[in-house]
Every structure is written in structure tokens, then in C-alpha cells.
Amino acid sequence: MIKRVLSLILSFLMIMCAVSVMTAQAAPVVSVESLVITPYMGSFGEIKLKVTGATDVTYQWQAGFFDSTFDPVDLDDNEYYIGTKTNHFKLLASGELDSLDFRCKITYNGGKVYSQVFHFTFLDPKVISRAYIVGVDAPVFGYGPKYRTDDVLSEQYDLDSMVWYGPIKGSSAPLMKSTDVYVEGKYKCRFYLDPAEGYTFNENSVCSVDGIICNVYSETSDDGTIAYYADRVYTISYKGNLPEGILDFESRKPDASLGEQDVYMGTFCLGTSDMDTEFSFTTKALPSSMSSNGYYIFGKTSFIKDGRVLRDITGTSAKLSTLIISEEGRYTLEQKICLMSPSLEVMETRTQSYIVDIIKPQTLTEVSVTFDNIENWVRPLYSPVAVTPGVCVESTMWNDMTLDGKYVPAGTDFIDGHTYRMGIWIKTKPGYVFAVDEDGCPDITAKVNGMPAEVVPAVSSTAAEIVFEFTYEVESTDAPTSVPTDCPTTPTPPTTSPSEPVFTGILGDANLDGEVNIKDATAIQKYTAQLEALTDTGLILADVDASADVNIKDATAIQKYIAGIDTGLPIGESV
């Protein structure tokens, strides 16, 4: 019995020993994977552990005095500690922590173990007394910011970045965009410095920027990172060297030989519509950083003759007619743009010149138009064979006056006993004008194949209408004769005016398409030139100035309306 009991006890002891051995074999192995325990003040020390041979592992870093009776303290992440619940523990090198010891409690599925005890030794970094930055691109009026230097020649620090601010106004210094350019004033460049490991800046550190000494400051971000920087202030003034492209002509009209300083624009005649030729230009837009600070472009056109400035016209366009020119000669139109400072001083000027010759045109008092074989007319003729030199025929139109001015197309035979009216629209060629009366209407006599004809003047010294009428008689062998009357003041319309029609429409809608546009002005011009007829309603809607006559003035008023120029007339309104 005793032996049996002893055998059972021995078996139990052997089992317990086996369990103990198995438990001992399951304990994890804790090793150090990386270690930095001598960090510089202000930087981080770190310990990274490696645990093998266990599962369900958790970590808890502790701090205290492990050779004393005080219990260690479990750590949480804060401004000093990072990774207190991981195998990668980081500690900020600070004077408040330089006397503590640290270890990690490792809990696993079979129990817990502890790492070795670590003690950090904090090193004082070397203070950089002076940093050097050289080769900075100093700001220049009209140019944009540049972010380049010749770098720094030191292993103790590096130039992290550059930022430009300005212009400085009081305490305000806006951040410059890449599209901004420098104007007169003060600007600040901030140089961010990055000390190397083991180095730092303090309140006594300075930075030499191309020989100018600047203080080094520090700023702490929300994540605790410290940035060091130095500011240098630059003063900019205009040195008379404006960059190309800041002040220039964007476009010039007329567009001719833009590479030349003086552009020859030809010959213009006194007292003609040539004098209304517009010489206009536009300029490039200034950078927003210049215009927002009070800089602007001023433009003008100067009329010059024989070296004398006759008149200056402010703005970006001018006409010869704005200067009352009464004598022949060569004139220069000098277009000028100036960059003006906020204090209204001229900073830079660009010019472009046009040269024109002004002549007195030859005055015509008589006009003769000749058609072939007029004695044997049986249908309309449209193309003259001869015209007075200096005059050209713009168009010819036939109307049957017996049929209320009905248009007679080409190839239509005349009807016996009907009276026909031929309207010939004539214009002067360059260098010629018609003699005019006191009202400005052409004061000329006209003949068609040597026979007197009427002149229906337009209010222009360069255009008029010749009217020739005759009655066609089959039995007659005589040549057609003209039926002259007194010179009317307005062209005779090809159709009779309607008497009090009842209608609705839009004033100015001569072609009755439901809107007022350039087609209506063209329709009126063709009507006055006897090229096309207007309907009764179209005639009333075309008479926009209510003069009881449709003429070129109505077309001009519609053109101004289309261009957005106030005419004082109810064009475009329903009537």
C-alpha cells in the first residue's frame, strides 16, 4: 500500500515538472530591434522591440525608478511620449525626463514578461551662431518673384524654402502669387532654415543673407514641430528698365507693317468720308498686382505736321476728322501709351506712328454717263460704256412710273405709252468730290448720252443719283427725251407711299423678319440706291426718324442702334 502511494506521488511530481518545463518553454523572447537612447535635446529617442514565441501580445511602457520600492507608472501618449502601447516607443528629449528609467511590460496568452530597463541620456545640440545664404535673386520692378539661391555651404543646416511677401503696407504684407510682379515699395523674403541632427538655433542666432544680417526666429506648429526662419526686407524703386511685355500695344488698326516705326497709310482727301478713317489700338492688360496698387496705362493720339503737335486726342482711338484740317500736306499720327505711377508720374512710354498724306480733291461740277445705242432702246440697259473721269457707277435701276414705280427687271421689253425712270447711283473715286451747295448736297449737272438728266442728291459730297425719264412710243422714231424738273431734295422712291395702312410691327424692321438688325439697314440702303423695293409696311417701319421719307439717315440710325449707340429714337419698339 505504501509503495502504491509513493508511486502515485512520484508520478504527480513528474507530471508537475513536465508542465513546468512546458510552461517555461512557452515564454516569449524579447529582443531590441533598434535603439536610440542618446538623442539631442528637442529630438526624439526611440526603442523598437521584437517579441517572438508568443501570441496575443500587448505592450505597455512604464516609467519609474525600478531599483526602488515605488511602483512604476503606466504611460499614455502625450507631448513627450509616442507609441506607449506599441513595440515602437519614442520619447522627446526634454530636461523634465532625463532622470527616469523605462521598460515595457509585455502581456501574452501565457502570462507576462518585462523588457530590460532603459535609461536615456539627452545630449545638448550645438547652437548655430550664424547661418549664411548667398546668391538670392533680388526683386526688380516689373518682374515676378524667384525662388533660387546659390544654396548654403554648411553641413549644420539647410535652406528648406523661400517665401515672398509684399508690398508691405503698415503691418500688412500679403503673400505673393507666382503671377504677381514687383512694384515700388518694400518686400519681405522669408528663408526657412532646417538645422541638421545635433544642431539648433536659439535667440542669439543670426543669418547672413548676401551680407545683410537678419535675426533667426522660431515658430511651433500644431504638431509640435519647430521651424526656424530669417526675414530680409528689400526696397524696390523703378530704375527705368521696364521688362518687355508689361507695356505694349496689344493690337493696332490699321494693321500694316507693325515692325516699322512709321507706318505709311496712304492718301486721304479733305472734306470726304476718308477723313472718318479710325486709327485705334488696344493695350495689353497690366498684371493684377500692378493695377491693384494704382498703376495704369494712359493712351493718346497726337496729330503732327512739320514737327509741330497740332492736337492731342486722349484715348485709344482717333479720326482724321477730329482735327479740322484745311491744308494739304503730310501728317503724322503718333499713338502713344504711357505707364503711369500711382502718383501720376510717367514711368515708361511706347509709341507707334502712322504717316498720311492729305490732299485737296478735284471738284466735279458736271457728270456724263453714256449708254450704247440709246436711240434704239426697247428694254432696260444697265451697263454704261462711258462715265466722267473720277466717277464710277455703283448701280442702275429701272422703274415703270405708269405702274406706280414697278421695278423693271433686265430683259423685260418696254410697253408702248409707258413712262420709264432710270436711276443711276454714282460715287466719286478717291481724289474727287462733287461740288456741293449750302446744304451739303452735290451741286452738279448731269447728262445721259448728252441729254440733260435730274440729279437727286444724297447728303454727301461723294454720292448722288442721276434720274433719267422718258415715254416709250412704238411709233416714234425720235430719240427719247429727258423730262427735267427742279432738283428734289430727296431721292424719288420706286413705289408710291401707302395711304394710312393699318398694321403693327417693330420700328426699324424694314424687311419684316420680326427683328431689327443689319439686314434692315442693308435693305434701306438698297432701296435708296434703287436696287430693291420695300413693301408698304416696310416703308413705314423703315422711316425711323419720322421724316416722311426713307433715306440713308434711317439706315445710319439703325446701324447706331445695333452698335448700342443711343439715337434718341424708339427703334426696336412695337408700333
C-alpha positions in Angstrom: 0.0 0.0 0.0 2.8 2.4 1.0 4.6 1.6 -2.3 1.5 2.4 -4.3 1.1 5.7 -2.6 4.7 6.6 -3.1 4.3 5.6 -6.8 1.3 8.0 -7.2 3.2 10.8 -5.5 6.2 10.3 -7.8 4.0 10.3 -10.9 2.3 13.5 -9.8 5.7 15.2 -9.2 6.9 14.1 -12.7 3.8 15.5 -14.3 4.2 18.8 -12.5 7.8 19.0 -13.6 6.8 18.3 -17.2 4.1 21.0 -17.0 6.7 23.4 -15.5 9.1 22.7 -18.3 6.4 23.2 -21.0 5.4 26.5 -19.4 9.0 27.7 -19.3 9.4 26.8 -23.0 6.4 29.0 -24.0 7.7 32.3 -22.5 8.4 34.8 -25.3 11.8 36.1 -26.3 12.2 39.8 -26.1 14.9 41.5 -28.1 15.8 45.0 -29.2 15.4 45.7 -32.9 16.6 49.3 -32.9 17.7 51.7 -30.2 18.5 55.4 -29.9 18.9 56.3 -26.3 21.2 59.3 -26.7 19.0 61.9 -28.5 19.8 65.6 -28.8 17.6 67.9 -26.7 14.5 68.7 -28.7 14.7 65.5 -30.8 13.3 62.0 -30.2 14.9 58.9 -28.7 13.3 55.6 -29.6 13.3 51.9 -28.8 11.9 49.2 -31.1 11.3 45.8 -29.5 10.9 42.4 -31.2 8.9 39.7 -29.5 8.9 36.1 -30.7 7.4 32.9 -29.4 4.1 34.2 -28.2 0.6 35.2 -29.4 -2.0 37.8 -28.4 0.8 40.1 -27.3 0.1 43.6 -25.9 2.5 46.3 -24.8 2.6 48.8 -22.0 5.6 51.1 -21.5 6.3 52.2 -18.0 8.5 54.8 -16.3 9.9 55.0 -12.8 12.8 54.1 -10.6 12.9 50.3 -10.9 15.5 49.8 -8.2 13.3 51.3 -5.5 10.1 50.3 -3.7 8.0 52.7 -5.8 5.6 51.1 -8.3 6.3 52.0 -12.0 3.8 54.3 -13.8 2.0 53.1 -17.0 2.5 55.7 -19.7 0.0 57.2 -22.2 0.8 59.1 -25.4 1.2 62.8 -24.8 3.5 65.7 -25.8 6.5 63.7 -24.5 5.7 60.1 -25.4 4.6 58.4 -28.6 3.8 54.7 -29.1 3.3 53.8 -25.4 1.0 50.9 -26.3 3.2 49.5 -29.1 6.6 47.9 -29.5 7.9 51.2 -31.0 8.3 53.7 -28.2 9.5 57.3 -28.9 10.5 59.8 -26.2 11.1 63.6 -26.7 14.5 64.6 -25.3 13.5 67.1 -22.6 15.1 68.2 -19.4 12.0 67.1 -17.5 12.6 63.4 -18.4 16.3 63.0 -18.0 16.3 61.1 -14.7 13.7 58.4 -15.4 14.1 54.8 -16.4 11.8 53.0 -18.8 10.8 49.4 -19.5 8.0 47.6 -21.4 5.5 45.2 -19.8 4.6 42.5 -22.4 1.5 40.5 -21.8 0.8 37.4 -23.8 -1.5 34.4 -23.7 0.5 32.6 -21.1 1.5 35.4 -18.8 3.7 38.5 -18.8 7.3 39.4 -19.1 9.3 42.6 -18.9 11.9 44.1 -21.2 15.2 45.3 -19.9 15.3 48.7 -18.3 16.4 51.6 -20.5 17.9 54.9 -19.4 18.0 57.8 -21.9 20.9 60.2 -21.9 20.0 63.5 -23.5 22.7 65.4 -25.4 22.8 69.2 -25.8 22.8 70.1 -29.6 25.4 72.6 -30.8 24.0 76.1 -31.4 24.5 77.6 -34.8 25.5 81.1 -34.2 25.4 82.3 -37.8 23.9 80.9 -41.0 24.8 82.1 -44.4 22.6 82.4 -47.6 24.1 83.7 -50.8 23.0 84.3 -54.4 19.5 85.4 -53.8 17.7 86.9 -56.9 16.9 90.3 -55.6 13.5 91.7 -56.7 13.3 94.0 -59.7 10.4 96.3 -60.6 8.0 94.6 -63.1 9.4 91.1 -62.6 7.9 88.3 -60.7 9.3 86.5 -57.6 12.1 84.0 -58.0 12.9 81.2 -55.6 16.5 80.5 -56.2 19.8 80.9 -54.3 23.3 79.5 -54.7 22.4 77.3 -51.7 24.1 77.2 -48.4 27.5 75.8 -47.9 27.2 74.0 -44.5 26.6 70.6 -43.0 25.0 72.2 -39.9 21.8 73.5 -41.7 20.0 73.6 -45.0 17.7 76.1 -46.7 14.3 74.4 -46.7 12.2 77.0 -48.6 11.7 80.7 -49.5 8.5 82.8 -49.4 8.0 86.3 -50.7 5.5 88.8 -49.1 4.6 92.3 -50.2 4.3 95.1 -50.9 4.4 95.9 -47.2 1.8 98.5 -46.1 1.8 99.2 -42.4 1.6 95.8 -40.7 0.2 94.1 -43.8 2.3 92.1 -46.2 0.3 89.7 -48.4 1.7 86.5 -49.8 2.9 87.0 -53.4 1.5 84.7 -56.1 3.6 83.4 -59.0 1.7 85.7 -61.4 2.4 88.9 -59.3 5.2 91.3 -60.2 7.1 93.7 -58.0 6.1 97.4 -57.9 7.6 100.2 -55.9 7.7 99.6 -52.2 9.1 97.2 -49.6 9.0 93.4 -49.9 10.0 90.7 -47.4 11.6 87.3 -48.2 11.3 84.6 -45.5 14.1 81.9 -45.6 13.2 78.7 -43.7 16.3 77.0 -42.2 16.5 73.3 -41.3 19.2 72.5 -38.7 21.0 69.2 -39.2 20.9 66.5 -36.5 22.8 67.7 -33.4 22.4 71.4 -34.3 19.9 74.1 -33.4 19.3 77.8 -33.5 18.5 79.9 -30.4 17.6 83.5 -29.7 21.1 84.7 -30.3 21.4 83.1 -33.8 21.6 85.3 -36.9 21.5 84.7 -40.6 23.6 86.5 -43.2 21.6 87.0 -46.4 24.0 88.2 -49.1 25.9 90.0 -46.4 22.9 91.5 -44.7 22.5 90.3 -41.0 19.0 89.1 -40.1 17.7 87.6 -36.8 16.6 83.9 -36.7 13.2 83.3 -35.3 11.3 80.1 -34.5 7.6 79.1 -34.7 6.0 76.0 -33.4 3.3 74.2 -35.4 0.3 72.4 -34.0 2.1 69.1 -34.1 4.9 70.4 -32.0 7.4 70.8 -34.9 9.7 73.8 -34.6 10.5 75.8 -37.8 13.3 78.3 -37.9 13.3 81.3 -40.3 15.0 84.6 -41.1 13.4 87.6 -42.8 15.1 90.1 -45.1 13.4 93.2 -46.4 14.1 94.6 -49.8 13.2 98.2 -51.0 12.2 98.4 -54.7 12.2 101.5 -56.9 11.7 102.0 -60.6 15.1 102.1 -62.3 13.9 102.9 -65.9 14.2 99.3 -67.0 10.7 98.0 -67.6 10.5 94.4 -68.7 9.3 93.6 -72.2 5.6 92.8 -72.4 4.5 94.9 -69.4 3.7 97.9 -71.5 2.9 97.3 -75.2 0.3 97.5 -77.9 -2.0 94.5 -77.9 -3.3 95.4 -81.4 -3.1 98.2 -83.9 -5.6 99.2 -86.6 -5.0 99.5 -89.5 -2.7 96.5 -89.2 0.2 97.3 -91.5 4.0 96.8 -91.2 3.9 96.7 -87.5 7.6 96.1 -87.3 8.3 99.6 -88.7 8.4 102.7 -86.5 6.4 104.7 -89.1 3.6 103.1 -91.0 2.6 104.8 -94.2 -1.2 104.7 -94.5 -1.7 106.4 -97.9 -3.6 109.4 -99.2 -6.7 111.0 -97.7 -8.9 113.7 -99.3 -10.0 116.8 -97.5 -13.8 117.1 -97.0 -14.5 113.4 -97.8 -15.5 110.3 -95.8 -11.9 109.3 -96.0 -11.4 111.7 -93.1 -13.5 109.4 -90.9 -11.0 106.6 -91.0 -10.4 105.4 -87.5 -6.9 104.8 -86.1 -7.4 102.7 -82.9 -5.4 100.5 -80.7 -5.6 98.4 -77.6 -3.0 97.7 -74.9 -2.0 94.6 -73.0 -3.6 94.2 -69.6 -1.3 95.1 -66.7 -0.7 92.3 -64.1 -3.3 92.5 -61.4 -0.6 93.2 -58.8 0.2 96.4 -60.6 -3.4 97.6 -61.3 -4.5 96.9 -57.8 -1.7 99.1 -56.5 -2.7 102.1 -58.6 -0.7 101.7 -61.8 -2.5 102.3 -65.1 -2.0 102.9 -68.8 -2.7 106.2 -70.4 -3.2 106.5 -74.2 -3.4 109.3 -76.6 -3.0 110.2 -80.3 -1.1 113.3 -81.5 -1.6 115.0 -84.8 1.8 116.3 -86.0 2.7 118.3 -89.1 6.2 119.7 -89.8 7.3 118.7 -86.3 4.6 120.6 -84.6 1.9 118.9 -82.5 -1.4 120.3 -83.8 -3.6 118.5 -81.4 -3.7 115.6 -78.8 -6.7 113.3 -78.6 -6.9 111.3 -75.4 -7.9 107.7 -75.6 -7.1 104.7 -77.7 -8.8 105.8 -81.0 -8.9 108.9 -83.2 -10.1 110.1 -86.6 -8.6 112.5 -89.0 -12.0 114.3 -88.9 -11.4 115.1 -85.2 -8.8 117.6 -86.4 -10.1 120.4 -88.7 -7.5 120.1 -91.5 -7.8 122.8 -94.1 -4.5 122.5 -95.9 -2.7 119.8 -97.8 0.5 118.2 -96.6 2.0 115.2 -94.8 0.7 114.5 -91.3 1.9 112.1 -88.7 -0.5 110.4 -86.3 1.6 109.3 -83.3 -0.1 106.9 -81.0 1.4 106.8 -77.5 0.8 104.7 -74.4 2.3 105.5 -71.0 2.7 103.6 -67.8 1.5 105.9 -65.1 2.5 105.5 -61.4 0.0 105.9 -58.5 1.4 109.4 -58.1 0.5 110.2 -61.8 4.1 110.2 -63.0 5.0 108.9 -66.5 7.2 105.8 -65.9 7.6 104.4 -69.4 6.3 105.2 -72.9 5.7 103.2 -76.1 4.9 104.9 -79.5 3.7 103.9 -82.9 3.4 106.4 -85.8 1.3 106.5 -88.9 2.1 108.8 -91.8 -0.7 110.1 -94.1 -0.8 112.5 -97.0 -3.7 114.9 -97.1 -4.7 116.3 -100.5 -7.4 118.6 -101.8 -9.6 116.5 -104.1 -10.6 117.6 -107.6 -14.1 119.2 -107.6 -16.6 117.9 -110.2 -19.5 120.1 -111.4 -20.6 118.0 -114.3 -21.2 114.3 -114.7 -21.9 112.5 -118.0 -23.0 108.9 -118.4 -23.2 107.2 -121.8 -25.0 104.0 -122.7 -24.7 102.2 -126.0 -27.3 102.8 -128.8 -29.8 104.7 -126.6 -31.8 105.6 -129.7 -33.0 102.0 -130.1 -34.0 101.2 -126.6 -36.6 98.6 -126.4 -35.7 97.2 -122.9 -33.6 98.4 -119.9 -29.9 99.0 -120.2 -27.8 98.6 -117.1 -24.1 98.9 -118.0 -22.8 102.3 -119.3 -20.0 102.4 -121.8 -18.5 105.7 -120.6 -18.6 107.8 -117.4 -16.9 111.1 -116.5 -13.4 110.5 -115.2 -13.3 110.4 -111.4 -16.8 109.0 -111.2 -18.0 105.4 -111.0 -21.5 103.9 -111.4 -22.4 101.9 -108.4 -25.8 100.6 -109.7 -28.6 101.2 -112.2 -32.3 100.6 -111.7 -35.4 100.8 -113.9 -38.9 101.5 -112.8 -42.2 101.7 -114.7 -43.7 105.0 -113.5 -47.0 104.3 -115.3 -47.4 101.2 -113.0 -46.6 103.2 -109.8 -42.9 102.7 -110.0 -42.9 99.0 -110.5 -39.4 97.5 -110.8 -38.4 96.5 -114.4 -36.0 93.6 -114.4 -33.4 93.1 -117.1 -34.7 91.6 -120.3 -38.2 93.0 -120.0 -39.5 94.8 -123.1 -40.8 98.3 -122.7 -44.6 98.8 -123.1 -45.9 101.3 -125.6 -47.0 104.6 -123.9 -45.4 103.8 -120.5 -43.1 106.3 -118.8 -39.9 104.8 -117.5 -37.5 106.1 -115.0 -33.8 105.1 -114.9 -31.9 105.7 -111.6 -28.1 105.7 -111.8 -26.3 105.7 -108.4 -22.9 107.3 -108.8 -20.0 107.8 -106.5 -16.7 109.7 -106.7 -13.4 107.9 -106.9 -10.5 108.7 -104.5 -9.2 112.2 -105.1 -12.5 113.6 -106.4 -15.6 115.2 -104.8 -18.8 116.7 -106.1 -19.4 120.5 -105.8 -21.9 121.0 -103.0 -24.5 123.6 -102.2 -25.0 125.3 -98.9 -26.9 122.3 -97.6 -24.0 120.0 -98.4 -25.8 118.3 -101.3 -24.0 117.7 -104.6 -24.3 120.8 -106.8 -23.7 119.2 -110.2 -25.4 118.9 -113.6 -25.8 115.5 -115.3 -26.3 114.2 -118.8 -27.2 110.8 -120.0 -26.0 110.2 -123.6 -25.7 114.0 -123.9 -29.3 114.7 -122.8 -30.0 116.6 -119.5 -31.0 114.5 -116.5 -32.1 115.2 -113.0 -29.7 114.9 -110.0 -31.2 113.5 -106.8 -28.6 114.3 -104.2 -27.7 112.4 -101.1 -26.3 114.5 -98.2 -22.7 113.7 -99.2 -20.1 115.3 -101.5 -19.2 111.9 -102.8 -22.5 110.3 -103.9 -25.6 111.2 -105.8 -28.3 109.7 -108.0 -28.9 110.6 -111.7 -32.5 110.2 -112.8 -33.5 110.0 -116.5 -37.1 109.6 -117.6 -38.8 109.1 -121.0 -42.0 107.8 -122.5 -41.7 104.8 -124.8 -43.7 105.0 -128.0 -43.5 102.3 -130.6 -44.5 104.5 -133.5 -42.0 107.2 -132.6 -38.7 107.3 -134.4 -37.4 110.1 -132.3 -34.8 109.5 -129.6 -36.2 109.5 -126.1 -36.1 112.9 -124.4 -35.5 113.6 -120.8 -38.2 115.2 -118.6 -36.1 117.5 -116.4 -37.6 119.0 -113.3 -36.3 121.0 -110.4 -33.7 119.2 -108.3 -35.6 117.5 -105.5 -34.1 117.4 -102.0 -34.6 113.6 -101.6 -34.5 110.5 -103.9 -37.8 109.6 -105.6 -38.9 106.2 -104.2 -39.6 103.4 -106.7 -43.0 102.8 -105.2 -45.8 105.1 -104.1 -46.3 105.6 -100.3 -49.3 103.8 -98.9 -52.1 105.9 -97.5 -52.8 105.3 -93.8 -52.2 101.5 -93.7 -53.4 99.5 -90.7 -50.6 97.3 -89.4 -48.4 96.5 -86.4 -44.7 96.0 -86.4 -41.3 96.9 -84.9 -39.8 100.3 -85.8 -36.7 99.7 -87.9 -37.8 96.2 -89.1 -37.7 97.2 -92.8 -37.5 93.6 -94.1 -40.4 92.5 -91.8 -38.4 89.5 -90.3 -39.5 90.3 -86.8 -36.3 91.9 -85.5 -34.1 94.9 -86.1 -30.6 94.0 -87.4 -28.0 94.8 -90.0 -30.3 93.3 -92.7 -32.7 96.1 -92.2 -30.0 98.8 -92.7 -28.9 97.0 -95.8 -32.5 96.8 -97.1 -32.9 100.6 -96.7 -29.5 101.2 -98.5 -30.6 99.1 -101.4 -33.9 100.9 -101.5 -32.3 104.3 -101.6 -29.9 103.0 -104.3 -33.0 101.8 -106.3 -31.7 98.2 -106.1 -34.7 96.7 -104.3 -38.2 97.9 -103.3 -39.7 97.8 -99.8 -43.3 96.8 -99.0 -45.8 99.4 -97.9 -45.4 98.2 -94.3 -41.6 98.0 -94.7 -41.5 101.6 -95.8 -43.3 102.9 -92.7 -41.2 100.8 -90.3 -38.0 101.9 -92.1 -38.8 105.6 -91.6 -37.3 105.6 -88.0 -36.8 109.3 -87.8 -40.4 110.0 -88.8 -39.3 112.4 -91.6 -41.9 111.0 -94.1 -39.0 109.8 -96.2 -36.9 106.7 -96.2 -33.3 107.6 -96.8 -29.7 106.9 -95.7 -30.3 108.7 -92.4 -32.7 105.9 -91.4 -30.1 103.3 -92.2 -27.4 105.1 -90.2 -29.8 105.4 -87.2 -30.4 101.6 -87.3 -26.7 100.9 -87.5 -26.1 103.0 -84.4 -29.0 101.2 -82.6 -27.3 97.8 -83.5 -24.0 99.1 -82.2 -25.6 100.1 -78.9 -25.3 103.9 -79.5 -28.2 106.0 -78.2 -30.1 107.6 -81.1 -33.0 109.1 -79.1 -35.4 107.2 -81.4 -37.8 104.4 -80.4 -36.0 101.9 -82.7 -36.9 98.3 -81.8 -40.2 99.2 -80.1 -43.5 97.9 -81.3 -45.7 100.4 -83.3 
